[in-house]
Amino acid sequence: MNADDTVPAPPLRPSRLRRLQEALLGTWADRIITLACIAFAIAVVPPLIEWAFINAVWSVDDAEQCTPERGACWAVVQARFRLILFGLYPYDEHWRSALASGTIVLVTVISCMPRAWTGRRLAILWASGFVVFYLLMRGGAAGLTAVTPDRWGGLALTLFIFSAVVLIGFPLSIVLALARRSKLPVIARLAAFAIDLTRSFPLLTILFAAAVILPFALPDWLQGDKLYRVVLAFAFFFACYQAEIVRGGLQAIAAGQEEAAKSLGLSYPQTMALVMLPQAFRNALPATINQIVITFKETSVVVIIGFFEVMASGNAAFGSGEWTHAYVEVYVFVALIYFVFVFSLSKYGAYLERRMSTGL
């Protein structure tokens, strides 16, 4: 390399402000859209702030001042938050429902930590967590008053349905995905029939059949509680959708991966557990997170079949004559609860995608 030769300097990267300016004002179309958004924000945001904060009523002592013309009536949340969070659960036992909800949330947070990512640790963690949750909610032991599942409600019931559906449905989805890929025609066709038939029905139809129709076809000793039938039906519905996601992840793996595992002498279970499924989960991670988020939001469907989950509790919170005008505030509070959980799941999914893409 001669002394006169110089290495060209890399092109300067435009500043963040410059990139923002180009994105918002780069073309005439961009400028028109930006101005329209600014005009919309000027017209909507100040009245919204005035309604939600400046003229809002926050205290129950001033509940008589709650009028739709004045501003938001957040006093309804203060007055009815127990009904929204705990539903029909006995008032004196609300601490049990709150502790049970905290237990499920704590178990979920711990299981999201990389140190807990072993089959044995997760099994022990969730088994112990569900035992504690059920003991707190059901009672009948350790000096706790018995509370039947038909009186469960609010946030605890939503968390129970969601976590039970995912925990039962996820392993079942792997079984269905592998069964559909089976080389035995009978098993493959039966799995395909079950998956396609279930996916052809709306979730509400399946839950309604499990809650109302199925007891007519089962003996009394096999019927169980309506909540457990609905959870099992919901879990199978989730498993059928997740099975197709897992199968898609398996199909994205090169055929040589499975052949290489066989050449090393690995058995079929070892090949699936050590080679195929970890890669399939990585390929299917975005769709899996999306399916889990959808499942959490779909727990509100159970209100149609008589369960008093957090959405039904919200409806009851403004059902009395005193708070009928405050339905918007109640729905905002319930939406905030859903937002916290769904946003947390989405951010954790993004973290998993970054971690798996870097191989850390």
C-alpha positions as a Markdown table, in Angstrom:
| # | Residue | x | y | z |
|---|---|---|---|---|
| 1 | Met | 0.0 | 0.0 | 0.0 |
| 2 | Asn | 1.5 | 3.3 | -1.1 |
| 3 | Ala | 1.8 | 6.3 | 1.3 |
| 4 | Asp | -0.3 | 8.3 | -1.0 |
| 5 | Asp | -3.2 | 5.8 | -0.8 |
| 6 | Thr | -5.9 | 6.8 | 1.6 |
| 7 | Val | -8.8 | 4.8 | 3.0 |
| 8 | Pro | -12.0 | 6.6 | 2.3 |
| 9 | Ala | -13.8 | 7.7 | 5.4 |
| 10 | Pro | -17.1 | 5.9 | 6.1 |
| 11 | Pro | -20.2 | 7.9 | 5.2 |
| 12 | Leu | -21.5 | 9.9 | 8.1 |
| 13 | Arg | -24.7 | 8.5 | 9.6 |
| 14 | Pro | -27.4 | 11.2 | 9.7 |
| 15 | Ser | -28.3 | 12.4 | 13.2 |
| 16 | Arg | -31.4 | 11.2 | 14.9 |
| 17 | Leu | -33.1 | 14.6 | 14.5 |
| 18 | Arg | -32.3 | 14.5 | 10.8 |
| 19 | Arg | -33.8 | 11.0 | 10.4 |
| 20 | Leu | -36.9 | 12.1 | 12.2 |
| 21 | Gln | -37.2 | 15.2 | 10.0 |
| 22 | Glu | -36.9 | 13.1 | 6.9 |
| 23 | Ala | -39.5 | 10.6 | 8.2 |
| 24 | Leu | -42.1 | 13.3 | 9.1 |
| 25 | Leu | -41.4 | 16.0 | 6.5 |
| 26 | Gly | -39.6 | 14.2 | 3.7 |
| 27 | Thr | -42.3 | 14.4 | 1.0 |
| 28 | Trp | -45.5 | 16.4 | 0.5 |
| 29 | Ala | -47.5 | 13.4 | 1.6 |
| 30 | Asp | -45.5 | 13.0 | 4.8 |
| 31 | Arg | -46.0 | 16.7 | 5.5 |
| 32 | Ile | -49.7 | 16.5 | 5.0 |
| 33 | Ile | -50.1 | 13.5 | 7.2 |
| 34 | Thr | -47.9 | 15.0 | 9.9 |
| 35 | Leu | -49.9 | 18.2 | 9.9 |
| 36 | Ala | -53.2 | 16.3 | 10.1 |
| 37 | Cys | -51.9 | 14.3 | 13.1 |
| 38 | Ile | -50.8 | 17.5 | 14.8 |
| 39 | Ala | -54.2 | 19.1 | 14.2 |
| 40 | Phe | -56.0 | 16.0 | 15.5 |
| 41 | Ala | -53.8 | 15.9 | 18.6 |
| 42 | Ile | -54.5 | 19.6 | 19.3 |
| 43 | Ala | -58.2 | 19.0 | 18.9 |
| 44 | Val | -58.4 | 15.8 | 21.1 |
| 45 | Val | -55.6 | 15.8 | 23.7 |
| 46 | Pro | -56.5 | 19.0 | 25.6 |
| 47 | Pro | -60.2 | 18.1 | 26.1 |
| 48 | Leu | -59.1 | 14.5 | 27.1 |
| 49 | Ile | -56.6 | 15.8 | 29.7 |
| 50 | Glu | -59.3 | 18.2 | 31.0 |
| 51 | Trp | -61.8 | 15.3 | 31.3 |
| 52 | Ala | -59.5 | 12.7 | 32.7 |
| 53 | Phe | -57.4 | 14.8 | 35.2 |
| 54 | Ile | -58.4 | 18.4 | 35.6 |
| 55 | Asn | -62.2 | 18.1 | 36.1 |
| 56 | Ala | -62.1 | 14.5 | 37.3 |
| 57 | Val | -63.6 | 13.3 | 40.6 |
| 58 | Trp | -61.2 | 11.1 | 42.5 |
| 59 | Ser | -62.7 | 10.7 | 46.0 |
| 60 | Val | -65.8 | 8.7 | 47.0 |
| 61 | Asp | -66.7 | 11.5 | 49.4 |
| 62 | Asp | -67.4 | 13.7 | 46.3 |
| 63 | Ala | -69.3 | 11.0 | 44.4 |
| 64 | Glu | -72.4 | 13.1 | 44.2 |
| 65 | Gln | -70.4 | 15.5 | 42.1 |
| 66 | Cys | -69.9 | 12.8 | 39.5 |
| 67 | Thr | -71.7 | 13.9 | 36.4 |
| 68 | Pro | -71.0 | 13.0 | 32.7 |
| 69 | Glu | -70.8 | 16.8 | 31.9 |
| 70 | Arg | -68.1 | 17.6 | 34.5 |
| 71 | Gly | -65.3 | 15.0 | 34.0 |
| 72 | Ala | -64.1 | 11.5 | 34.7 |
| 73 | Cys | -65.6 | 9.8 | 37.8 |
| 74 | Trp | -62.5 | 7.8 | 39.0 |
| 75 | Ala | -64.3 | 7.6 | 42.4 |
| 76 | Val | -66.0 | 4.5 | 41.0 |
| 77 | Val | -62.7 | 2.7 | 40.9 |
| 78 | Gln | -62.0 | 3.6 | 44.5 |
| 79 | Ala | -65.5 | 2.5 | 45.6 |
| 80 | Arg | -65.8 | -0.7 | 43.5 |
| 81 | Phe | -62.3 | -1.9 | 43.0 |
| 82 | Arg | -62.9 | -4.9 | 45.3 |
| 83 | Leu | -65.7 | -6.1 | 43.1 |
| 84 | Ile | -63.6 | -5.6 | 39.9 |
| 85 | Leu | -60.6 | -7.5 | 41.3 |
| 86 | Phe | -62.3 | -10.2 | 43.4 |
| 87 | Gly | -65.8 | -10.6 | 41.9 |
| 88 | Leu | -68.1 | -12.8 | 43.9 |
| 89 | Tyr | -65.4 | -14.1 | 46.2 |
| 90 | Pro | -66.5 | -13.6 | 49.9 |
| 91 | Tyr | -65.6 | -10.1 | 51.1 |
| 92 | Asp | -63.9 | -11.2 | 54.3 |
| 93 | Glu | -61.7 | -13.6 | 52.3 |
| 94 | His | -60.5 | -11.2 | 49.7 |
| 95 | Trp | -57.0 | -11.4 | 51.1 |
| 96 | Arg | -56.9 | -15.0 | 49.9 |
| 97 | Ser | -57.8 | -14.1 | 46.3 |
| 98 | Ala | -55.2 | -11.3 | 46.3 |
| 99 | Leu | -52.5 | -13.6 | 47.7 |
| 100 | Ala | -53.4 | -16.3 | 45.1 |
| 101 | Ser | -53.2 | -13.8 | 42.3 |
| 102 | Gly | -49.8 | -12.6 | 43.6 |
| 103 | Thr | -48.6 | -16.2 | 43.8 |
| 104 | Ile | -49.4 | -16.8 | 40.1 |
| 105 | Val | -47.7 | -13.6 | 39.1 |
| 106 | Leu | -44.7 | -14.4 | 41.2 |
| 107 | Val | -44.4 | -17.9 | 39.7 |
| 108 | Thr | -44.7 | -16.4 | 36.2 |
| 109 | Val | -41.9 | -13.9 | 36.9 |
| 110 | Ile | -39.6 | -16.5 | 38.3 |
| 111 | Ser | -40.2 | -18.9 | 35.5 |
| 112 | Cys | -39.2 | -16.1 | 33.0 |
| 113 | Met | -35.7 | -16.0 | 34.5 |
| 114 | Pro | -33.0 | -17.9 | 32.6 |
| 115 | Arg | -32.0 | -19.8 | 35.8 |
| 116 | Ala | -35.4 | -21.5 | 35.9 |
| 117 | Trp | -35.2 | -22.7 | 32.3 |
| 118 | Thr | -34.9 | -26.4 | 33.1 |
| 119 | Gly | -37.8 | -28.9 | 32.9 |
| 120 | Arg | -37.4 | -30.0 | 36.5 |
| 121 | Arg | -37.3 | -26.5 | 38.0 |
| 122 | Leu | -40.2 | -25.3 | 35.9 |
| 123 | Ala | -42.3 | -28.4 | 36.8 |
| 124 | Ile | -41.6 | -28.0 | 40.6 |
| 125 | Leu | -42.2 | -24.3 | 40.4 |
| 126 | Trp | -45.5 | -24.4 | 38.6 |
| 127 | Ala | -46.8 | -27.5 | 40.5 |
| 128 | Ser | -46.1 | -25.8 | 43.9 |
| 129 | Gly | -47.5 | -22.5 | 42.7 |
| 130 | Phe | -50.8 | -24.1 | 41.6 |
| 131 | Val | -51.1 | -26.1 | 44.8 |
| 132 | Val | -50.7 | -22.8 | 46.8 |
| 133 | Phe | -53.1 | -21.0 | 44.5 |
| 134 | Tyr | -55.8 | -23.8 | 44.7 |
| 135 | Leu | -55.4 | -24.1 | 48.5 |
| 136 | Leu | -55.9 | -20.4 | 48.9 |
| 137 | Met | -58.8 | -20.1 | 46.5 |
| 138 | Arg | -60.7 | -23.3 | 47.3 |
| 139 | Gly | -59.9 | -23.5 | 51.0 |
| 140 | Gly | -61.3 | -26.4 | 53.1 |
| 141 | Ala | -57.8 | -27.1 | 54.6 |
| 142 | Ala | -55.3 | -25.4 | 56.9 |
| 143 | Gly | -58.1 | -23.6 | 58.6 |
| 144 | Leu | -59.4 | -21.8 | 55.5 |
| 145 | Thr | -63.1 | -21.6 | 54.8 |
| 146 | Ala | -64.2 | -23.6 | 51.7 |
| 147 | Val | -65.1 | -21.5 | 48.7 |
| 148 | Thr | -66.4 | -23.4 | 45.7 |
| 149 | Pro | -65.2 | -22.5 | 42.1 |
| 150 | Asp | -68.6 | -21.0 | 41.2 |
| 151 | Arg | -67.8 | -18.2 | 43.6 |
| 152 | Trp | -64.4 | -17.4 | 42.2 |
| 153 | Gly | -64.1 | -14.3 | 40.2 |
| 154 | Gly | -62.2 | -11.2 | 39.2 |
| 155 | Leu | -58.5 | -11.0 | 38.4 |
| 156 | Ala | -57.7 | -14.3 | 40.2 |
| 157 | Leu | -60.1 | -16.2 | 38.0 |
| 158 | Thr | -58.7 | -14.6 | 34.9 |
| 159 | Leu | -55.2 | -15.5 | 35.9 |
| 160 | Phe | -56.2 | -19.1 | 36.8 |
| 161 | Ile | -57.9 | -19.7 | 33.5 |
| 162 | Phe | -55.0 | -18.2 | 31.5 |
| 163 | Ser | -52.2 | -20.0 | 33.3 |
| 164 | Ala | -54.0 | -23.3 | 33.4 |
| 165 | Val | -54.8 | -23.1 | 29.6 |
| 166 | Val | -51.2 | -22.4 | 28.7 |
| 167 | Leu | -49.7 | -25.0 | 31.0 |
| 168 | Ile | -52.1 | -27.7 | 29.8 |
| 169 | Gly | -52.2 | -26.7 | 26.2 |
| 170 | Phe | -48.6 | -26.1 | 25.5 |
| 171 | Pro | -47.4 | -29.7 | 26.1 |
| 172 | Leu | -50.5 | -31.0 | 24.4 |
| 173 | Ser | -49.7 | -28.9 | 21.4 |
| 174 | Ile | -46.3 | -30.6 | 21.1 |
| 175 | Val | -47.9 | -34.0 | 21.2 |
| 176 | Leu | -50.5 | -33.0 | 18.5 |
| 177 | Ala | -47.8 | -31.4 | 16.3 |
| 178 | Leu | -45.6 | -34.5 | 16.4 |
| 179 | Ala | -48.6 | -36.8 | 16.0 |
| 180 | Arg | -49.6 | -34.9 | 12.8 |
| 181 | Arg | -46.0 | -35.4 | 11.5 |
| 182 | Ser | -46.1 | -39.1 | 12.4 |
| 183 | Lys | -45.3 | -41.7 | 9.7 |
| 184 | Leu | -48.2 | -43.8 | 10.9 |
| 185 | Pro | -51.2 | -42.8 | 8.7 |
| 186 | Val | -53.8 | -43.5 | 11.3 |
| 187 | Ile | -52.2 | -41.3 | 14.0 |
| 188 | Ala | -51.4 | -38.5 | 11.5 |
| 189 | Arg | -54.9 | -38.4 | 10.1 |
| 190 | Leu | -56.6 | -38.5 | 13.5 |
| 191 | Ala | -54.4 | -35.6 | 14.8 |
| 192 | Ala | -55.1 | -33.6 | 11.6 |
| 193 | Phe | -58.8 | -34.2 | 11.9 |
| 194 | Ala | -58.9 | -33.2 | 15.6 |
| 195 | Ile | -56.8 | -30.0 | 14.9 |
| 196 | Asp | -58.7 | -29.0 | 11.8 |
| 197 | Leu | -62.1 | -29.7 | 13.3 |
| 198 | Thr | -61.3 | -27.7 | 16.5 |
| 199 | Arg | -59.9 | -24.8 | 14.5 |
| 200 | Ser | -63.1 | -24.6 | 12.4 |
| 201 | Phe | -65.2 | -23.7 | 15.4 |
| 202 | Pro | -65.2 | -20.4 | 17.3 |
| 203 | Leu | -63.8 | -20.5 | 20.8 |
| 204 | Leu | -67.2 | -19.5 | 22.3 |
| 205 | Thr | -68.9 | -22.5 | 20.6 |
| 206 | Ile | -66.4 | -24.9 | 22.2 |
| 207 | Leu | -66.6 | -23.4 | 25.6 |
| 208 | Phe | -70.4 | -23.4 | 25.5 |
| 209 | Ala | -70.4 | -27.0 | 24.5 |
| 210 | Ala | -68.0 | -27.9 | 27.4 |
| 211 | Ala | -70.1 | -26.0 | 29.9 |
| 212 | Val | -73.6 | -26.8 | 28.9 |
| 213 | Ile | -73.8 | -29.7 | 26.3 |
| 214 | Leu | -71.1 | -32.0 | 27.5 |
| 215 | Pro | -72.7 | -32.9 | 30.9 |
| 216 | Phe | -75.6 | -34.5 | 29.0 |
| 217 | Ala | -73.2 | -37.0 | 27.4 |
| 218 | Leu | -71.2 | -37.8 | 30.6 |
| 219 | Pro | -72.1 | -39.8 | 33.7 |
| 220 | Asp | -72.4 | -37.8 | 36.9 |
| 221 | Trp | -69.1 | -39.0 | 38.3 |
| 222 | Leu | -67.2 | -37.8 | 35.2 |
| 223 | Gln | -68.7 | -34.3 | 34.8 |
| 224 | Gly | -66.7 | -32.4 | 37.3 |
| 225 | Asp | -67.1 | -28.7 | 37.9 |
| 226 | Lys | -68.0 | -26.4 | 35.0 |
| 227 | Leu | -64.8 | -24.4 | 35.5 |
| 228 | Tyr | -62.6 | -27.4 | 35.0 |
| 229 | Arg | -64.5 | -28.5 | 31.9 |
| 230 | Val | -64.2 | -25.1 | 30.4 |
| 231 | Val | -60.4 | -24.9 | 31.2 |
| 232 | Leu | -59.8 | -28.3 | 29.5 |
| 233 | Ala | -61.8 | -27.3 | 26.4 |
| 234 | Phe | -60.0 | -23.9 | 26.3 |
| 235 | Ala | -56.6 | -25.7 | 26.7 |
| 236 | Phe | -57.4 | -28.1 | 23.8 |
| 237 | Phe | -58.5 | -25.2 | 21.6 |
| 238 | Phe | -55.2 | -23.4 | 22.4 |
| 239 | Ala | -53.2 | -26.6 | 21.8 |
| 240 | Cys | -54.7 | -27.0 | 18.3 |
| 241 | Tyr | -53.6 | -23.6 | 17.2 |
| 242 | Gln | -50.2 | -23.8 | 18.9 |
| 243 | Ala | -49.7 | -27.3 | 17.3 |
| 244 | Glu | -49.8 | -25.7 | 13.9 |
| 245 | Ile | -47.3 | -23.0 | 15.1 |
| 246 | Val | -44.9 | -25.7 | 16.3 |
| 247 | Arg | -45.4 | -27.8 | 13.2 |
| 248 | Gly | -44.5 | -24.7 | 11.1 |
| 249 | Gly | -41.3 | -24.3 | 13.2 |
| 250 | Leu | -40.4 | -27.9 | 12.6 |
| 251 | Gln | -41.0 | -27.6 | 8.8 |
| 252 | Ala | -38.6 | -24.6 | 8.7 |
| 253 | Ile | -35.7 | -26.9 | 9.9 |
| 254 | Ala | -33.5 | -28.4 | 7.3 |
| 255 | Ala | -34.1 | -32.1 | 6.7 |
| 256 | Gly | -30.4 | -32.7 | 7.3 |
| 257 | Gln | -30.8 | -31.9 | 11.0 |
| 258 | Glu | -32.9 | -34.9 | 11.7 |
| 259 | Glu | -30.8 | -37.1 | 9.5 |
| 260 | Ala | -27.6 | -36.0 | 11.2 |
| 261 | Ala | -29.2 | -36.8 | 14.6 |
| 262 | Lys | -30.1 | -40.3 | 13.5 |
| 263 | Ser | -26.6 | -40.9 | 12.1 |
| 264 | Leu | -25.3 | -40.1 | 15.6 |
| 265 | Gly | -27.4 | -42.8 | 17.0 |
| 266 | Leu | -30.0 | -40.6 | 18.8 |
| 267 | Ser | -33.4 | -42.1 | 19.3 |
| 268 | Tyr | -36.6 | -40.4 | 18.2 |
| 269 | Pro | -37.3 | -38.8 | 21.6 |
| 270 | Gln | -33.7 | -37.6 | 21.9 |
| 271 | Thr | -33.8 | -36.2 | 18.4 |
| 272 | Met | -37.0 | -34.3 | 19.1 |
| 273 | Ala | -36.0 | -33.1 | 22.5 |
| 274 | Leu | -32.4 | -32.1 | 21.8 |
| 275 | Val | -32.3 | -31.2 | 18.1 |
| 276 | Met | -35.6 | -30.5 | 16.5 |
| 277 | Leu | -37.9 | -28.9 | 19.1 |
| 278 | Pro | -35.4 | -26.3 | 20.4 |
| 279 | Gln | -34.9 | -25.0 | 16.9 |
| 280 | Ala | -38.6 | -25.2 | 16.2 |
| 281 | Phe | -39.4 | -23.1 | 19.3 |
| 282 | Arg | -36.9 | -20.5 | 18.2 |
| 283 | Asn | -38.4 | -20.4 | 14.7 |
| 284 | Ala | -41.9 | -20.2 | 16.1 |
| 285 | Leu | -41.2 | -17.8 | 19.0 |
| 286 | Pro | -43.0 | -14.7 | 17.5 |
| 287 | Ala | -46.1 | -16.6 | 16.6 |
| 288 | Thr | -46.1 | -18.3 | 20.0 |
| 289 | Ile | -45.9 | -15.1 | 21.9 |
| 290 | Asn | -48.7 | -13.7 | 19.8 |
| 291 | Gln | -50.9 | -16.8 | 20.5 |
| 292 | Ile | -50.2 | -16.5 | 24.2 |
| 293 | Val | -51.2 | -12.8 | 24.2 |
| 294 | Ile | -54.4 | -13.6 | 22.2 |
| 295 | Thr | -55.2 | -16.4 | 24.8 |
| 296 | Phe | -54.9 | -13.9 | 27.7 |
| 297 | Lys | -57.3 | -11.5 | 26.0 |
| 298 | Glu | -59.7 | -14.3 | 25.1 |
| 299 | Thr | -60.2 | -15.2 | 28.7 |
| 300 | Ser | -62.9 | -12.5 | 28.7 |
| 301 | Val | -65.0 | -14.7 | 26.5 |
| 302 | Val | -65.9 | -16.9 | 29.6 |
| 303 | Val | -68.3 | -14.2 | 30.8 |
| 304 | Ile | -70.8 | -15.4 | 28.2 |
| 305 | Ile | -71.0 | -18.8 | 29.9 |
| 306 | Gly | -71.5 | -17.4 | 33.4 |
| 307 | Phe | -68.1 | -16.9 | 34.9 |
| 308 | Phe | -67.4 | -13.7 | 36.9 |
| 309 | Glu | -63.9 | -12.9 | 35.6 |
| 310 | Val | -62.4 | -9.4 | 35.6 |
| 311 | Met | -64.5 | -8.2 | 32.6 |
| 312 | Ala | -67.8 | -9.4 | 34.2 |
| 313 | Ser | -66.7 | -7.9 | 37.5 |
| 314 | Gly | -66.2 | -4.6 | 35.7 |
| 315 | Asn | -69.7 | -4.8 | 34.2 |
| 316 | Ala | -71.1 | -5.4 | 37.7 |
| 317 | Ala | -69.2 | -2.5 | 39.1 |
| 318 | Phe | -71.2 | 0.1 | 37.3 |
| 319 | Gly | -74.4 | -2.0 | 37.2 |
| 320 | Ser | -75.9 | -0.3 | 40.2 |
| 321 | Gly | -77.9 | 2.9 | 39.8 |
| 322 | Glu | -75.3 | 5.0 | 41.6 |
| 323 | Trp | -72.6 | 4.3 | 39.1 |
| 324 | Thr | -74.4 | 3.6 | 35.8 |
| 325 | His | -72.9 | 6.7 | 34.2 |
| 326 | Ala | -69.3 | 5.7 | 35.1 |
| 327 | Tyr | -69.0 | 2.8 | 32.7 |
| 328 | Val | -66.2 | 4.5 | 30.7 |
| 329 | Glu | -64.0 | 4.9 | 33.7 |
| 330 | Val | -64.5 | 1.2 | 34.7 |
| 331 | Tyr | -63.7 | 0.0 | 31.2 |
| 332 | Val | -60.6 | 2.2 | 31.2 |
| 333 | Phe | -59.5 | 0.6 | 34.5 |
| 334 | Val | -60.1 | -2.9 | 33.2 |
| 335 | Ala | -58.3 | -2.1 | 30.0 |
| 336 | Leu | -55.3 | -0.9 | 32.0 |
| 337 | Ile | -55.2 | -4.3 | 33.8 |
| 338 | Tyr | -55.2 | -6.1 | 30.4 |
| 339 | Phe | -52.6 | -3.6 | 29.1 |
| 340 | Val | -50.2 | -4.3 | 32.0 |
| 341 | Phe | -50.2 | -8.0 | 31.5 |
| 342 | Val | -50.3 | -8.0 | 27.6 |
| 343 | Phe | -47.6 | -5.4 | 27.4 |
| 344 | Ser | -45.4 | -7.3 | 29.8 |
| 345 | Leu | -45.9 | -10.5 | 27.8 |
| 346 | Ser | -45.0 | -8.7 | 24.6 |
| 347 | Lys | -41.9 | -7.1 | 26.0 |
| 348 | Tyr | -40.7 | -10.4 | 27.4 |
| 349 | Gly | -41.3 | -12.0 | 24.0 |
| 350 | Ala | -39.1 | -9.3 | 22.4 |
| 351 | Tyr | -36.4 | -10.0 | 25.1 |
| 352 | Leu | -36.5 | -13.7 | 24.2 |
| 353 | Glu | -36.2 | -13.0 | 20.5 |
| 354 | Arg | -33.1 | -10.8 | 21.2 |
| 355 | Arg | -31.6 | -13.4 | 23.5 |
| 356 | Met | -32.1 | -16.3 | 21.1 |
| 357 | Ser | -30.8 | -14.3 | 18.1 |
| 358 | Thr | -27.6 | -13.6 | 19.9 |
| 359 | Gly | -27.3 | -17.1 | 21.3 |
| 360 | Leu | -26.7 | -15.9 | 24.9 |
